[in-house]
Amino acid sequence: MSHQPAIGGGESEFASKSSLYAEFLAEREEILRHKWIESEKAGHDIGFERALIDWTRNHRARWRQERRDGRQAS
């Protein structure tokens, strides 16, 4: 028997309004974009895990700072 709550209307709605979830989705989108760019350069699909590791090591800190700076300027 699983102790995980099923995602029903309430939890699903909360997730769609959650700023943390929105950040997760934005970050995932950037990783997928990075995966596409690096795969094009390599001439083959580099895979999500490799893209994730490379993006996290080389781009994540700057991307987060730019998002913070953009929110503060608004």
PyMOL Python script that loads the backbone (N, CA, C, O; Angstrom):
from pymol import cmd

cmd.read_pdbstr("""\
ATOM      1  N   MET A   1       0.848  -1.181   0.000  1.00  0.00           N
ATOM      2  CA  MET A   1       0.000   0.000   0.000  1.00  0.00           C
ATOM      3  C   MET A   1       0.889   1.239   0.000  1.00  0.00           C
ATOM      4  O   MET A   1       1.816   1.358   0.801  1.00  0.00           O
ATOM      5  N   SER A   2       0.596   2.134  -0.889  1.00  0.00           N
ATOM      6  CA  SER A   2       1.401   3.347  -1.028  1.00  0.00           C
ATOM      7  C   SER A   2       0.918   4.425  -0.068  1.00  0.00           C
ATOM      8  O   SER A   2      -0.282   4.585   0.155  1.00  0.00           O
ATOM      9  N   HIS A   3       1.866   5.156   0.492  1.00  0.00           N
ATOM     10  CA  HIS A   3       1.535   6.272   1.378  1.00  0.00           C
ATOM     11  C   HIS A   3       1.607   7.606   0.652  1.00  0.00           C
ATOM     12  O   HIS A   3       1.445   8.665   1.260  1.00  0.00           O
ATOM     13  N   GLN A   4       1.852   7.547  -0.659  1.00  0.00           N
ATOM     14  CA  GLN A   4       1.904   8.762  -1.451  1.00  0.00           C
ATOM     15  C   GLN A   4       0.482   9.253  -1.705  1.00  0.00           C
ATOM     16  O   GLN A   4      -0.367   8.467  -2.124  1.00  0.00           O
ATOM     17  N   PRO A   5       0.204  10.525  -1.463  1.00  0.00           N
ATOM     18  CA  PRO A   5      -1.142  11.024  -1.760  1.00  0.00           C
ATOM     19  C   PRO A   5      -1.354  11.100  -3.265  1.00  0.00           C
ATOM     20  O   PRO A   5      -0.452  11.474  -4.014  1.00  0.00           O
ATOM     21  N   ALA A   6      -2.534  10.749  -3.687  1.00  0.00           N
ATOM     22  CA  ALA A   6      -2.877  10.874  -5.100  1.00  0.00           C
ATOM     23  C   ALA A   6      -3.054  12.352  -5.416  1.00  0.00           C
ATOM     24  O   ALA A   6      -3.563  13.120  -4.600  1.00  0.00           O
ATOM     25  N   ILE A   7      -2.633  12.730  -6.594  1.00  0.00           N
ATOM     26  CA  ILE A   7      -2.799  14.127  -6.979  1.00  0.00           C
ATOM     27  C   ILE A   7      -4.204  14.285  -7.529  1.00  0.00           C
ATOM     28  O   ILE A   7      -4.529  13.808  -8.616  1.00  0.00           O
ATOM     29  N   GLY A   8      -5.005  14.951  -6.765  1.00  0.00           N
ATOM     30  CA  GLY A   8      -6.375  15.214  -7.173  1.00  0.00           C
ATOM     31  C   GLY A   8      -6.507  16.661  -7.589  1.00  0.00           C
ATOM     32  O   GLY A   8      -5.506  17.321  -7.867  1.00  0.00           O
ATOM     33  N   GLY A   9      -7.687  17.144  -7.634  1.00  0.00           N
ATOM     34  CA  GLY A   9      -7.933  18.520  -8.048  1.00  0.00           C
ATOM     35  C   GLY A   9      -7.189  19.534  -7.214  1.00  0.00           C
ATOM     36  O   GLY A   9      -6.598  20.463  -7.764  1.00  0.00           O
ATOM     37  N   GLY A  10      -7.198  19.383  -5.887  1.00  0.00           N
ATOM     38  CA  GLY A  10      -6.559  20.359  -5.005  1.00  0.00           C
ATOM     39  C   GLY A  10      -5.062  20.417  -5.159  1.00  0.00           C
ATOM     40  O   GLY A  10      -4.499  21.502  -5.311  1.00  0.00           O
ATOM     41  N   GLU A  11      -4.397  19.267  -5.123  1.00  0.00           N
ATOM     42  CA  GLU A  11      -2.936  19.248  -5.248  1.00  0.00           C
ATOM     43  C   GLU A  11      -2.495  19.685  -6.626  1.00  0.00           C
ATOM     44  O   GLU A  11      -1.509  20.409  -6.764  1.00  0.00           O
ATOM     45  N   SER A  12      -3.215  19.253  -7.650  1.00  0.00           N
ATOM     46  CA  SER A  12      -2.873  19.616  -9.016  1.00  0.00           C
ATOM     47  C   SER A  12      -2.968  21.130  -9.209  1.00  0.00           C
ATOM     48  O   SER A  12      -2.101  21.739  -9.837  1.00  0.00           O
ATOM     49  N   GLU A  13      -4.016  21.722  -8.670  1.00  0.00           N
ATOM     50  CA  GLU A  13      -4.195  23.168  -8.774  1.00  0.00           C
ATOM     51  C   GLU A  13      -3.084  23.890  -8.024  1.00  0.00           C
ATOM     52  O   GLU A  13      -2.553  24.888  -8.510  1.00  0.00           O
ATOM     53  N   PHE A  14      -2.732  23.392  -6.844  1.00  0.00           N
ATOM     54  CA  PHE A  14      -1.657  23.993  -6.063  1.00  0.00           C
ATOM     55  C   PHE A  14      -0.349  23.953  -6.850  1.00  0.00           C
ATOM     56  O   PHE A  14       0.376  24.947  -6.908  1.00  0.00           O
ATOM     57  N   ALA A  15      -0.048  22.798  -7.457  1.00  0.00           N
ATOM     58  CA  ALA A  15       1.193  22.659  -8.215  1.00  0.00           C
ATOM     59  C   ALA A  15       1.251  23.652  -9.360  1.00  0.00           C
ATOM     60  O   ALA A  15       2.310  24.209  -9.647  1.00  0.00           O
ATOM     61  N   SER A  16       0.125  23.879 -10.015  1.00  0.00           N
ATOM     62  CA  SER A  16       0.129  24.801 -11.146  1.00  0.00           C
ATOM     63  C   SER A  16       0.308  26.250 -10.705  1.00  0.00           C
ATOM     64  O   SER A  16       0.713  27.089 -11.510  1.00  0.00           O
ATOM     65  N   LYS A  17       0.016  26.559  -9.452  1.00  0.00           N
ATOM     66  CA  LYS A  17       0.167  27.925  -8.943  1.00  0.00           C
ATOM     67  C   LYS A  17       1.442  28.110  -8.118  1.00  0.00           C
ATOM     68  O   LYS A  17       1.767  29.231  -7.728  1.00  0.00           O
ATOM     69  N   SER A  18       2.152  27.040  -7.853  1.00  0.00           N
ATOM     70  CA  SER A  18       3.337  27.075  -7.008  1.00  0.00           C
ATOM     71  C   SER A  18       4.502  27.758  -7.723  1.00  0.00           C
ATOM     72  O   SER A  18       4.833  27.404  -8.854  1.00  0.00           O
ATOM     73  N   SER A  19       5.118  28.731  -7.067  1.00  0.00           N
ATOM     74  CA  SER A  19       6.271  29.396  -7.670  1.00  0.00           C
ATOM     75  C   SER A  19       7.464  28.443  -7.760  1.00  0.00           C
ATOM     76  O   SER A  19       8.266  28.543  -8.688  1.00  0.00           O
ATOM     77  N   LEU A  20       7.584  27.530  -6.812  1.00  0.00           N
ATOM     78  CA  LEU A  20       8.662  26.542  -6.853  1.00  0.00           C
ATOM     79  C   LEU A  20       8.502  25.633  -8.065  1.00  0.00           C
ATOM     80  O   LEU A  20       9.475  25.329  -8.755  1.00  0.00           O
ATOM     81  N   TYR A  21       7.266  25.201  -8.319  1.00  0.00           N
ATOM     82  CA  TYR A  21       7.001  24.357  -9.479  1.00  0.00           C
ATOM     83  C   TYR A  21       7.245  25.133 -10.766  1.00  0.00           C
ATOM     84  O   TYR A  21       7.777  24.579 -11.728  1.00  0.00           O
ATOM     85  N   ALA A  22       6.873  26.383 -10.798  1.00  0.00           N
ATOM     86  CA  ALA A  22       7.115  27.219 -11.978  1.00  0.00           C
ATOM     87  C   ALA A  22       8.615  27.346 -12.242  1.00  0.00           C
ATOM     88  O   ALA A  22       9.048  27.307 -13.394  1.00  0.00           O
ATOM     89  N   GLU A  23       9.406  27.496 -11.185  1.00  0.00           N
ATOM     90  CA  GLU A  23      10.864  27.560 -11.335  1.00  0.00           C
ATOM     91  C   GLU A  23      11.410  26.245 -11.865  1.00  0.00           C
ATOM     92  O   GLU A  23      12.288  26.230 -12.727  1.00  0.00           O
ATOM     93  N   PHE A  24      10.885  25.137 -11.344  1.00  0.00           N
ATOM     94  CA  PHE A  24      11.295  23.816 -11.826  1.00  0.00           C
ATOM     95  C   PHE A  24      11.029  23.687 -13.324  1.00  0.00           C
ATOM     96  O   PHE A  24      11.894  23.237 -14.076  1.00  0.00           O
ATOM     97  N   LEU A  25       9.834  24.080 -13.754  1.00  0.00           N
ATOM     98  CA  LEU A  25       9.482  23.977 -15.166  1.00  0.00           C
ATOM     99  C   LEU A  25      10.369  24.872 -16.034  1.00  0.00           C
ATOM    100  O   LEU A  25      10.786  24.464 -17.118  1.00  0.00           O
ATOM    101  N   ALA A  26      10.658  26.082 -15.568  1.00  0.00           N
ATOM    102  CA  ALA A  26      11.523  26.995 -16.318  1.00  0.00           C
ATOM    103  C   ALA A  26      12.937  26.425 -16.430  1.00  0.00           C
ATOM    104  O   ALA A  26      13.563  26.502 -17.487  1.00  0.00           O
ATOM    105  N   GLU A  27      13.426  25.861 -15.346  1.00  0.00           N
ATOM    106  CA  GLU A  27      14.764  25.273 -15.354  1.00  0.00           C
ATOM    107  C   GLU A  27      14.805  24.064 -16.287  1.00  0.00           C
ATOM    108  O   GLU A  27      15.757  23.895 -17.049  1.00  0.00           O
ATOM    109  N   ARG A  28      13.783  23.235 -16.224  1.00  0.00           N
ATOM    110  CA  ARG A  28      13.707  22.063 -17.099  1.00  0.00           C
ATOM    111  C   ARG A  28      13.710  22.496 -18.563  1.00  0.00           C
ATOM    112  O   ARG A  28      14.370  21.873 -19.395  1.00  0.00           O
ATOM    113  N   GLU A  29      12.981  23.553 -18.876  1.00  0.00           N
ATOM    114  CA  GLU A  29      12.942  24.067 -20.243  1.00  0.00           C
ATOM    115  C   GLU A  29      14.330  24.507 -20.699  1.00  0.00           C
ATOM    116  O   GLU A  29      14.715  24.251 -21.840  1.00  0.00           O
ATOM    117  N   GLU A  30      15.079  25.161 -19.827  1.00  0.00           N
ATOM    118  CA  GLU A  30      16.446  25.582 -20.166  1.00  0.00           C
ATOM    119  C   GLU A  30      17.359  24.387 -20.387  1.00  0.00           C
ATOM    120  O   GLU A  30      18.196  24.405 -21.289  1.00  0.00           O
ATOM    121  N   ILE A  31      17.209  23.357 -19.580  1.00  0.00           N
ATOM    122  CA  ILE A  31      18.018  22.147 -19.741  1.00  0.00           C
ATOM    123  C   ILE A  31      17.699  21.484 -21.076  1.00  0.00           C
ATOM    124  O   ILE A  31      18.608  21.047 -21.782  1.00  0.00           O
ATOM    125  N   LEU A  32      16.421  21.407 -21.427  1.00  0.00           N
ATOM    126  CA  LEU A  32      16.041  20.818 -22.713  1.00  0.00           C
ATOM    127  C   LEU A  32      16.570  21.643 -23.880  1.00  0.00           C
ATOM    128  O   LEU A  32      16.980  21.086 -24.898  1.00  0.00           O
ATOM    129  N   ARG A  33      16.563  22.968 -23.740  1.00  0.00           N
ATOM    130  CA  ARG A  33      17.128  23.843 -24.778  1.00  0.00           C
ATOM    131  C   ARG A  33      18.635  23.590 -24.907  1.00  0.00           C
ATOM    132  O   ARG A  33      19.169  23.492 -26.012  1.00  0.00           O
ATOM    133  N   HIS A  34      19.304  23.486 -23.760  1.00  0.00           N
ATOM    134  CA  HIS A  34      20.742  23.206 -23.747  1.00  0.00           C
ATOM    135  C   HIS A  34      21.024  21.845 -24.384  1.00  0.00           C
ATOM    136  O   HIS A  34      21.980  21.699 -25.146  1.00  0.00           O
ATOM    137  N   LYS A  35      20.203  20.863 -24.076  1.00  0.00           N
ATOM    138  CA  LYS A  35      20.342  19.520 -24.657  1.00  0.00           C
ATOM    139  C   LYS A  35      20.251  19.589 -26.176  1.00  0.00           C
ATOM    140  O   LYS A  35      21.046  18.963 -26.877  1.00  0.00           O
ATOM    141  N   TRP A  36      19.294  20.339 -26.681  1.00  0.00           N
ATOM    142  CA  TRP A  36      19.123  20.464 -28.123  1.00  0.00           C
ATOM    143  C   TRP A  36      20.346  21.129 -28.764  1.00  0.00           C
ATOM    144  O   TRP A  36      20.865  20.641 -29.768  1.00  0.00           O
ATOM    145  N   ILE A  37      20.796  22.228 -28.190  1.00  0.00           N
ATOM    146  CA  ILE A  37      21.949  22.959 -28.740  1.00  0.00           C
ATOM    147  C   ILE A  37      23.194  22.083 -28.736  1.00  0.00           C
ATOM    148  O   ILE A  37      23.888  21.979 -29.747  1.00  0.00           O
ATOM    149  N   GLU A  38      23.474  21.456 -27.603  1.00  0.00           N
ATOM    150  CA  GLU A  38      24.682  20.628 -27.500  1.00  0.00           C
ATOM    151  C   GLU A  38      24.580  19.377 -28.363  1.00  0.00           C
ATOM    152  O   GLU A  38      25.591  18.907 -28.886  1.00  0.00           O
ATOM    153  N   SER A  39      23.389  18.837 -28.517  1.00  0.00           N
ATOM    154  CA  SER A  39      23.203  17.680 -29.396  1.00  0.00           C
ATOM    155  C   SER A  39      23.452  18.068 -30.851  1.00  0.00           C
ATOM    156  O   SER A  39      24.049  17.302 -31.608  1.00  0.00           O
ATOM    157  N   GLU A  40      22.997  19.250 -31.239  1.00  0.00           N
ATOM    158  CA  GLU A  40      23.254  19.739 -32.597  1.00  0.00           C
ATOM    159  C   GLU A  40      24.758  19.893 -32.827  1.00  0.00           C
ATOM    160  O   GLU A  40      25.267  19.508 -33.879  1.00  0.00           O
ATOM    161  N   LYS A  41      25.462  20.448 -31.857  1.00  0.00           N
ATOM    162  CA  LYS A  41      26.918  20.621 -31.974  1.00  0.00           C
ATOM    163  C   LYS A  41      27.620  19.270 -32.093  1.00  0.00           C
ATOM    164  O   LYS A  41      28.546  19.110 -32.889  1.00  0.00           O
ATOM    165  N   ALA A  42      27.167  18.292 -31.288  1.00  0.00           N
ATOM    166  CA  ALA A  42      27.804  16.969 -31.264  1.00  0.00           C
ATOM    167  C   ALA A  42      27.400  16.113 -32.462  1.00  0.00           C
ATOM    168  O   ALA A  42      28.095  15.156 -32.804  1.00  0.00           O
ATOM    169  N   GLY A  43      26.290  16.449 -33.094  1.00  0.00           N
ATOM    170  CA  GLY A  43      25.828  15.651 -34.218  1.00  0.00           C
ATOM    171  C   GLY A  43      25.038  14.423 -33.807  1.00  0.00           C
ATOM    172  O   GLY A  43      24.739  13.560 -34.634  1.00  0.00           O
ATOM    173  N   HIS A  44      24.698  14.346 -32.517  1.00  0.00           N
ATOM    174  CA  HIS A  44      23.885  13.232 -32.004  1.00  0.00           C
ATOM    175  C   HIS A  44      23.258  13.658 -30.682  1.00  0.00           C
ATOM    176  O   HIS A  44      23.681  14.631 -30.056  1.00  0.00           O
ATOM    177  N   ASP A  45      22.254  12.915 -30.280  1.00  0.00           N
ATOM    178  CA  ASP A  45      21.554  13.213 -29.027  1.00  0.00           C
ATOM    179  C   ASP A  45      22.494  12.920 -27.853  1.00  0.00           C
ATOM    180  O   ASP A  45      22.943  11.787 -27.679  1.00  0.00           O
ATOM    181  N   ILE A  46      22.784  13.942 -27.057  1.00  0.00           N
ATOM    182  CA  ILE A  46      23.693  13.753 -25.921  1.00  0.00           C
ATOM    183  C   ILE A  46      22.976  13.187 -24.698  1.00  0.00           C
ATOM    184  O   ILE A  46      23.628  12.745 -23.752  1.00  0.00           O
ATOM    185  N   GLY A  47      21.664  13.194 -24.706  1.00  0.00           N
ATOM    186  CA  GLY A  47      20.892  12.655 -23.594  1.00  0.00           C
ATOM    187  C   GLY A  47      20.623  13.701 -22.518  1.00  0.00           C
ATOM    188  O   GLY A  47      21.379  14.654 -22.335  1.00  0.00           O
ATOM    189  N   PHE A  48      19.526  13.484 -21.823  1.00  0.00           N
ATOM    190  CA  PHE A  48      19.094  14.450 -20.812  1.00  0.00           C
ATOM    191  C   PHE A  48      20.078  14.529 -19.647  1.00  0.00           C
ATOM    192  O   PHE A  48      20.387  15.623 -19.176  1.00  0.00           O
ATOM    193  N   GLU A  49      20.572  13.388 -19.180  1.00  0.00           N
ATOM    194  CA  GLU A  49      21.457  13.403 -18.009  1.00  0.00           C
ATOM    195  C   GLU A  49      22.739  14.187 -18.274  1.00  0.00           C
ATOM    196  O   GLU A  49      23.160  14.983 -17.435  1.00  0.00           O
ATOM    197  N   ARG A  50      23.352  13.975 -19.411  1.00  0.00           N
ATOM    198  CA  ARG A  50      24.569  14.717 -19.746  1.00  0.00           C
ATOM    199  C   ARG A  50      24.276  16.209 -19.868  1.00  0.00           C
ATOM    200  O   ARG A  50      25.054  17.039 -19.397  1.00  0.00           O
ATOM    201  N   ALA A  51      23.151  16.550 -20.502  1.00  0.00           N
ATOM    202  CA  ALA A  51      22.767  17.955 -20.636  1.00  0.00           C
ATOM    203  C   ALA A  51      22.504  18.573 -19.266  1.00  0.00           C
ATOM    204  O   ALA A  51      22.910  19.704 -19.000  1.00  0.00           O
ATOM    205  N   LEU A  52      21.833  17.837 -18.413  1.00  0.00           N
ATOM    206  CA  LEU A  52      21.535  18.307 -17.059  1.00  0.00           C
ATOM    207  C   LEU A  52      22.820  18.608 -16.295  1.00  0.00           C
ATOM    208  O   LEU A  52      22.956  19.674 -15.694  1.00  0.00           O
ATOM    209  N   ILE A  53      23.746  17.684 -16.319  1.00  0.00           N
ATOM    210  CA  ILE A  53      25.004  17.863 -15.586  1.00  0.00           C
ATOM    211  C   ILE A  53      25.792  19.039 -16.145  1.00  0.00           C
ATOM    212  O   ILE A  53      26.285  19.874 -15.387  1.00  0.00           O
ATOM    213  N   ASP A  54      25.914  19.109 -17.467  1.00  0.00           N
ATOM    214  CA  ASP A  54      26.664  20.199 -18.095  1.00  0.00           C
ATOM    215  C   ASP A  54      26.017  21.546 -17.815  1.00  0.00           C
ATOM    216  O   ASP A  54      26.702  22.502 -17.450  1.00  0.00           O
ATOM    217  N   TRP A  55      24.698  21.628 -17.984  1.00  0.00           N
ATOM    218  CA  TRP A  55      23.999  22.886 -17.748  1.00  0.00           C
ATOM    219  C   TRP A  55      24.108  23.313 -16.290  1.00  0.00           C
ATOM    220  O   TRP A  55      24.324  24.489 -15.999  1.00  0.00           O
ATOM    221  N   THR A  56      23.961  22.366 -15.378  1.00  0.00           N
ATOM    222  CA  THR A  56      24.047  22.673 -13.951  1.00  0.00           C
ATOM    223  C   THR A  56      25.435  23.203 -13.588  1.00  0.00           C
ATOM    224  O   THR A  56      25.555  24.186 -12.857  1.00  0.00           O
ATOM    225  N   ARG A  57      26.465  22.558 -14.091  1.00  0.00           N
ATOM    226  CA  ARG A  57      27.843  22.974 -13.794  1.00  0.00           C
ATOM    227  C   ARG A  57      28.207  24.317 -14.424  1.00  0.00           C
ATOM    228  O   ARG A  57      28.895  25.131 -13.809  1.00  0.00           O
ATOM    229  N   ASN A  58      27.745  24.541 -15.644  1.00  0.00           N
ATOM    230  CA  ASN A  58      28.254  25.670 -16.414  1.00  0.00           C
ATOM    231  C   ASN A  58      27.307  26.851 -16.588  1.00  0.00           C
ATOM    232  O   ASN A  58      27.753  27.941 -16.946  1.00  0.00           O
ATOM    233  N   HIS A  59      26.009  26.662 -16.342  1.00  0.00           N
ATOM    234  CA  HIS A  59      25.069  27.727 -16.675  1.00  0.00           C
ATOM    235  C   HIS A  59      24.052  28.055 -15.586  1.00  0.00           C
ATOM    236  O   HIS A  59      23.494  29.152 -15.578  1.00  0.00           O
ATOM    237  N   ARG A  60      23.807  27.141 -14.688  1.00  0.00           N
ATOM    238  CA  ARG A  60      22.707  27.294 -13.735  1.00  0.00           C
ATOM    239  C   ARG A  60      22.835  28.543 -12.846  1.00  0.00           C
ATOM    240  O   ARG A  60      21.869  29.290 -12.687  1.00  0.00           O
ATOM    241  N   ALA A  61      23.994  28.764 -12.284  1.00  0.00           N
ATOM    242  CA  ALA A  61      24.179  29.895 -11.359  1.00  0.00           C
ATOM    243  C   ALA A  61      23.891  31.221 -12.065  1.00  0.00           C
ATOM    244  O   ALA A  61      23.199  32.080 -11.520  1.00  0.00           O
ATOM    245  N   ARG A  62      24.422  31.383 -13.275  1.00  0.00           N
ATOM    246  CA  ARG A  62      24.194  32.628 -14.026  1.00  0.00           C
ATOM    247  C   ARG A  62      22.717  32.758 -14.410  1.00  0.00           C
ATOM    248  O   ARG A  62      22.141  33.842 -14.315  1.00  0.00           O
ATOM    249  N   TRP A  63      22.111  31.654 -14.842  1.00  0.00           N
ATOM    250  CA  TRP A  63      20.692  31.677 -15.227  1.00  0.00           C
ATOM    251  C   TRP A  63      19.825  32.085 -14.043  1.00  0.00           C
ATOM    252  O   TRP A  63      18.921  32.907 -14.189  1.00  0.00           O
ATOM    253  N   ARG A  64      20.096  31.515 -12.874  1.00  0.00           N
ATOM    254  CA  ARG A  64      19.322  31.872 -11.681  1.00  0.00           C
ATOM    255  C   ARG A  64      19.517  33.337 -11.311  1.00  0.00           C
ATOM    256  O   ARG A  64      18.555  34.024 -10.967  1.00  0.00           O
ATOM    257  N   GLN A  65      20.756  33.816 -11.380  1.00  0.00           N
ATOM    258  CA  GLN A  65      21.032  35.214 -11.052  1.00  0.00           C
ATOM    259  C   GLN A  65      20.303  36.143 -12.010  1.00  0.00           C
ATOM    260  O   GLN A  65      19.725  37.144 -11.586  1.00  0.00           O
ATOM    261  N   GLU A  66      20.326  35.824 -13.289  1.00  0.00           N
ATOM    262  CA  GLU A  66      19.631  36.645 -14.279  1.00  0.00           C
ATOM    263  C   GLU A  66      18.128  36.655 -14.025  1.00  0.00           C
ATOM    264  O   GLU A  66      17.483  37.689 -14.199  1.00  0.00           O
ATOM    265  N   ARG A  67      17.566  35.530 -13.620  1.00  0.00           N
ATOM    266  CA  ARG A  67      16.126  35.483 -13.295  1.00  0.00           C
ATOM    267  C   ARG A  67      15.834  36.330 -12.077  1.00  0.00           C
ATOM    268  O   ARG A  67      14.843  37.059 -12.050  1.00  0.00           O
ATOM    269  N   ARG A  68      16.691  36.241 -11.061  1.00  0.00           N
ATOM    270  CA  ARG A  68      16.494  37.065  -9.852  1.00  0.00           C
ATOM    271  C   ARG A  68      16.587  38.542 -10.188  1.00  0.00           C
ATOM    272  O   ARG A  68      15.761  39.340  -9.744  1.00  0.00           O
ATOM    273  N   ASP A  69      17.595  38.907 -10.977  1.00  0.00           N
ATOM    274  CA  ASP A  69      17.784  40.303 -11.362  1.00  0.00           C
ATOM    275  C   ASP A  69      16.593  40.797 -12.170  1.00  0.00           C
ATOM    276  O   ASP A  69      16.159  41.936 -11.997  1.00  0.00           O
ATOM    277  N   GLY A  70      16.068  39.972 -13.036  1.00  0.00           N
ATOM    278  CA  GLY A  70      14.913  40.343 -13.847  1.00  0.00           C
ATOM    279  C   GLY A  70      13.674  40.539 -13.014  1.00  0.00           C
ATOM    280  O   GLY A  70      12.879  41.434 -13.300  1.00  0.00           O
ATOM    281  N   ARG A  71      13.484  39.730 -11.989  1.00  0.00           N
ATOM    282  CA  ARG A  71      12.324  39.867 -11.107  1.00  0.00           C
ATOM    283  C   ARG A  71      12.440  41.114 -10.243  1.00  0.00           C
ATOM    284  O   ARG A  71      11.438  41.775  -9.969  1.00  0.00           O
ATOM    285  N   GLN A  72      13.652  41.439  -9.815  1.00  0.00           N
ATOM    286  CA  GLN A  72      13.852  42.601  -8.962  1.00  0.00           C
ATOM    287  C   GLN A  72      13.649  43.896  -9.742  1.00  0.00           C
ATOM    288  O   GLN A  72      13.197  44.896  -9.185  1.00  0.00           O
ATOM    289  N   ALA A  73      13.987  43.876 -11.044  1.00  0.00           N
ATOM    290  CA  ALA A  73      13.834  45.071 -11.870  1.00  0.00           C
ATOM    291  C   ALA A  73      12.378  45.364 -12.191  1.00  0.00           C
ATOM    292  O   ALA A  73      12.015  46.506 -12.475  1.00  0.00           O
ATOM    293  N   SER A  74      11.546  44.333 -12.147  1.00  0.00           N
ATOM    294  CA  SER A  74      10.115  44.509 -12.490  1.00  0.00           C
ATOM    295  C   SER A  74       9.370  45.294 -11.465  1.00  0.00           C
ATOM    296  O   SER A  74       8.170  45.521 -11.614  1.00  0.00           O
TER     297      SER A  74
END
""", "prot")
cmd.dss("prot")
cmd.show_as("cartoon", "prot")
cmd.util.cbc("prot")
cmd.orient("prot")
